[in-house]
Each structure stands twice: as structure tokens, then as C-alpha cells.
Amino acid sequence: MSQSPLCTIQNLTVSYPGASRPALQDLSLSFQPKRKLAIIGESGSGKSTFAKALAGLLPQRSTLSGTVSWSNAVPRPGRDIGYVFQDPGASLNPVLTIGEQVAEGAVRHLALSWQQGFARARDLLDEVQLPHPSGLLKAYPHQLSGGQRQRVAIAAAIAANPGILIADEATSALDTITQAAIAQLLNRLVEQNGMTLIFITHDIALASRLADDIAVLKSGRLVETGPASTILSHPKDAYTNSLLGAHLDLTTPPLIRSNP
């Protein structure tokens, strides 16, 4: 018996003031719980707009039409949806300690005391494999490397035990080795905690390592969607095929290199 979708999106259109065309146009898509969905496409294809619409984080002056239907209650950002942004330097507050920023979500959404919140923050920093987590509680973002800050951002995003984790280009600002480590961390966390992962990326090789399913966007429109193995080995659309062709190199997984 097939599982009911966690979320069903119908004819979603999002526009920003002054833009010549909608950022998303008539997008219809559904995804299943506890699976990893990669949204791929070039810059300007609408990937981040899709993520923000899903999380309820669109700018106030944007306009939205269409429906986003959840199988249960509408998830709340911070509580039910964790969001990891592209630049951890921008998403972390420079004047608050790492402990304060990771503990905040647990204190606010799980009704923990600050003492309990800091204990949870320490455990989360350990879970995301940061060294000396107790010492890091009193550190500030500028004292950490980019990869370490992104691990802190992930810890903060999962502090309230969300069922959905959105990673919006969460590895693109990092070097190649750190990208791979963060991708491996995300994969482990979502499987370990039974979360649904929405992974926004322009990197098809990264999507091939992480995703169960892939949706391809172009100029705000959904080009095609399906299981990752099908999209990567037998793309139906010429645009998807061109994206795959642009990634044919020795560092690309064999699944993509074998694409006809």
C-alpha cells in the first residue's frame, strides 16, 4: 500500500514586487514523509523561493497563490520545520554565544529551562560532530570556521526536534571537502531522527548522493520529478539532460556518468 503524501502542492505561484515574471509558476508537486527530496536547477530557477514558501518564510510583500496542503496540521517554522540557510555567517547572530543560539529553539518550543536548553545544546553540538562541545557553548560565531558554523546552524535547526529539515544551498558556500562532510552529516541526521529532508541545490552530484527523489526547476517551473535513480539515469526533459551533461567529470558519481 502506497503511503499518503506528507505535503501536496497545487498550482503554486509566487511573485515578488517589481519582478518581470513570477519566481514560481503553477508548480504542482507532492512528497512523502521520511524521504529526501532534492530540488535542483540553475540560479534563478526558483529553488529558494520554493523552500521559503514551504516554510512560510516568504517576504511580506510577495504574493502567493495556489495551495500547500499538509497531511496533518500545518507545520510551524522553528518547531516543526528546521531551516538551514546557505550562509551560516548571516544566519547566526554575531553577538550571541553558540550555546544561546542552539538552545533558543529548545527553550522556546520544547518548554525547557535555559539550563536544560544549554544541556541540549551541548548534546546537539556533539551530535553534529563538533569538537569540545561544552567549551563551544561560550564561543561566538566568528571564532569558528565556515564548516563549523554550518554545523552549529544545523544543530540550531534541529533543536526542537522538527519533522522536516530544509537545507537551502547549505553546502554551496563551503569547500569541496567540507561540502561532502556536511552532506554526510545531513544524511545521517535525517535518517537517525526520522526526518523529511528538502535539499535545495544546484549540484547534481550532491543530489545524487543524498536524494531519494528529485524535482527539477527551470525559470520557476517544474520540469520533471521522480525517483532520483530514474531522473539521473533516464531524464525525460532536455533541460534535465543538459544539467546532467554539465556535470560530466571525473568527480561525478558513476550513475550520472553512465547517463546516455
SVG drawing of the C-alpha trace seen along z (x, -y; Angstrom):
<svg xmlns="http://www.w3.org/2000/svg" viewBox="-5 -47 43 49">
<polyline fill="none" stroke="black" stroke-width="0.4" points="0.0,0.0 1.4,-3.4 2.0,-6.0 -0.1,-9.2 1.9,-12.3 3.2,-14.4 2.6,-17.5 0.7,-18.2 1.4,-21.4 -1.0,-22.5 -0.5,-25.4 1.8,-27.3 2.7,-30.7 4.9,-33.2 5.7,-36.7 7.9,-39.5 7.3,-43.2 8.9,-44.6 9.9,-41.2 9.3,-40.7 7.9,-37.2 6.8,-35.1 9.6,-33.3 7.4,-30.2 4.7,-29.4 1.9,-26.9 4.1,-24.4 2.4,-21.1 4.3,-18.6 3.9,-16.1 6.4,-14.4 6.4,-11.6 7.3,-11.6 10.8,-10.5 12.2,-10.8 14.9,-13.0 13.8,-15.3 16.4,-17.4 15.2,-20.5 17.7,-21.2 18.1,-23.8 20.3,-26.7 20.5,-30.0 17.2,-31.9 15.2,-28.8 13.0,-29.3 14.6,-26.8 15.0,-29.0 11.6,-30.6 10.0,-27.1 11.8,-26.4 10.7,-29.7 7.1,-29.2 7.1,-25.7 8.4,-27.0 6.2,-30.1 9.3,-32.4 8.4,-34.4 8.9,-38.2 5.7,-40.1 5.3,-41.9 5.4,-38.8 2.2,-37.4 1.3,-33.7 -1.5,-31.7 -2.3,-28.0 -2.4,-25.6 0.1,-23.9 -1.8,-21.1 -0.2,-19.1 -1.4,-15.6 -1.6,-16.8 -1.6,-20.3 0.3,-23.0 3.9,-22.7 5.4,-25.7 8.8,-27.1 11.3,-26.6 9.2,-23.9 8.1,-21.5 10.3,-22.8 14.0,-23.3 15.7,-25.6 19.4,-25.7 20.4,-28.7 23.2,-28.9 25.4,-31.3 25.8,-30.4 27.6,-33.7 24.4,-35.5 22.0,-33.2 24.0,-33.2 23.9,-36.2 27.4,-37.5 26.7,-38.9 25.2,-35.8 27.1,-32.7 26.8,-29.4 25.1,-27.9 22.4,-30.7 21.7,-30.3 21.4,-26.5 19.5,-26.4 16.9,-29.0 14.8,-26.7 14.6,-24.1 13.7,-26.6 11.1,-28.3 9.4,-25.3 10.0,-22.4 9.3,-24.4 12.8,-23.7 14.5,-25.9 17.7,-27.6 19.7,-25.2 18.0,-22.3 18.4,-24.1 22.1,-24.5 22.4,-20.8 20.5,-20.0 22.7,-22.4 25.8,-20.7 24.3,-17.3 23.4,-18.7 26.9,-20.1 28.2,-16.7 25.7,-15.1 26.8,-17.3 30.4,-16.2 31.9,-19.5 34.9,-19.0 34.8,-20.1 31.0,-20.9 31.0,-22.1 33.6,-24.7 31.9,-25.8 28.8,-26.8 30.6,-30.0 32.2,-30.7 31.0,-33.2 30.4,-32.5 33.5,-34.5 35.7,-32.1 34.6,-29.1 35.4,-28.1 32.7,-28.2 32.2,-24.4 31.9,-24.6 29.4,-27.5 27.3,-25.4 27.3,-22.5 26.1,-25.0 23.3,-26.2 22.2,-22.6 22.3,-21.9 20.1,-25.0 17.7,-23.9 17.0,-20.6 17.0,-21.8 13.2,-21.5 13.0,-18.0 11.4,-19.1 9.9,-16.5 11.1,-18.4 14.5,-19.8 15.0,-22.2 18.6,-22.8 18.7,-25.7 22.1,-25.5 23.5,-24.6 26.9,-23.4 27.4,-25.8 29.5,-28.3 31.9,-25.6 35.0,-24.0 34.6,-20.6 35.8,-18.5 33.6,-20.3 30.6,-20.1 30.9,-16.3 31.2,-16.2 28.1,-18.4 26.1,-16.3 27.1,-13.1 26.0,-14.8 22.6,-15.8 22.1,-12.3 22.9,-10.7 20.8,-13.1 17.6,-12.8 17.8,-9.0 18.7,-8.8 15.9,-11.1 13.3,-10.0 13.0,-13.5 12.0,-14.5 14.7,-16.4 14.1,-19.0 17.6,-19.7 17.9,-22.8 21.0,-22.6 22.4,-23.3 24.9,-20.5 23.6,-17.3 26.4,-15.2 25.5,-16.1 21.8,-15.5 22.7,-12.0 24.4,-11.1 21.6,-12.4 18.2,-12.3 15.6,-9.6 13.6,-11.8 14.5,-14.8 12.5,-17.7 14.0,-19.8 13.1,-23.5 13.7,-25.9 12.7,-29.6 10.2,-29.0 8.5,-26.0 8.7,-22.3 10.4,-20.5 10.2,-16.9 10.1,-15.0 10.6,-11.3 12.9,-8.9 16.5,-10.0 17.7,-6.9 15.2,-7.5 15.8,-11.2 19.6,-10.7 19.7,-7.7 16.8,-8.4 15.8,-12.1 12.7,-12.9 13.3,-16.6 16.1,-18.1 16.8,-20.7 17.5,-17.9 19.7,-16.2 21.7,-19.4 22.2,-19.8 23.5,-16.3 25.8,-16.8 27.3,-19.9 28.4,-17.7 30.2,-15.0 33.6,-14.9 35.8,-12.5 34.4,-13.6 30.8,-12.9 29.2,-9.6 29.1,-6.7 25.3,-6.8 25.4,-10.2 28.4,-9.5 26.5,-6.5 23.7,-8.7 23.2,-8.2"/>
</svg>
